[in-house]
């Protein structure tokens, strides 16, 4: 378990047990992180560093578009499930289900309902539409999923779990129906 | 930071003109109230502001009138700073144009992110003073501010918050973020899962005040765990008749858009909530809670 999580554990908050080293789940997490790193290495190679701060809105849009277009071009043939391989996707579904059935399950469901839920068809490499709100991801869920590097994030879209590149505003991969259908 | 001088786009110019004309009829001269003490920390609060519509401009006009009367130095933004598209024209119409008099006067804006914001674009937009980060802290006098991203409260952010609260020597600790931990609004209500993970830290490390938006109305709550909670998500958007009554509610207002002016001086925090028409709809002075004093001492 990463050090950052240990501090939070100190407050007695609900976290899933980290898989035992060498277990099947630990290997799936390791594989997932490896594929995430491969994505970031590719991103660095084709697009360089994320756009930097500016007080000129035109530059914000320009540099974001340039950055994301380079990544899209390099991943033109990317398919759903390349990072969330089927076994990895099943691990995520199990973790989400366990979290929703855990101590804070009802509160997480309430948070999801109150967070202006978004329903739209997800596609790899698509930009998340700017005029659609980004649904917040329940914190307890985040604490129970493998930690991501700074520029990537998990987002819930309907019942799908999306891996989003927040620097490029690109859907990198997703798990369809990651959230159970009942009680939603 | 200076905002570029430029020709105001036609659409934004027409809105500014229409607001100016409307404002001439409705705006009243600010009545001074906040204690206005020397060497205090005085700032404004806006939430859910970035619509680009005439009501946002009316609030902005009142803010400038109060700045001229009271001279606040900075503004904290509670998220949904730019609704809808995030094209260059949106940053102009929904931020740079309405608040131009404030920006020109050197007032700094410190933004937090809402669910309608684009995290990367807005964190990289220098006039929001986020330094490229989704969450950050800054200090003014005896007050340390913690701007949080309640859309994505992951382990990294919780750990960062814990470390920074723990090491803070500030007399007052103020957190601001978009999703309220407590509120009686019918539209969204409190974010219960966020509350589960965040409130233990706020309590343990002696946070004194929390400002949130998201609910398109104004509410002041009774202290919870010795923390004062304000919800102020109506500086652009507004939802009328948006409240359940509850034991936690101290004051609510949903008949007009508002902004707040807050002044921290010594052991007291004064607040004044002002509607678009210029009326003060809530005001008071709150002492720093005793438990916060203990928590701060214990964590030193």
Interface residues (C-beta under 8 A of the other chain):
Chain A: X2 X3 X4 X5 X7 X8 X11 X12 X13 X14 X50 X51 X52 X53 X54 X55 X56 X57 X58 X60 X61 X64 X104 X106 X107 X108 X110 X111 X114 X115 X116 X130 X131 X133 X134 X135 X136 X137 X138 X139 X140 X141 X142 X143 X147 X148 X150 X153 X166 X167 X169
Chain B: X1 X3 X4 X84 X85 X86 X87 X88 X90 X91 X92 X115 X116 X117 X118 X119 X120 X121 X123 X124 X125 X126 X127 X131 X132 X150 X151 X152 X153 X154 X155 X156 X158 X159 X162 X163 X179 X188 X189 X191 X192 X193 X194 X195 X196 X197 X198 X200 X201 X204
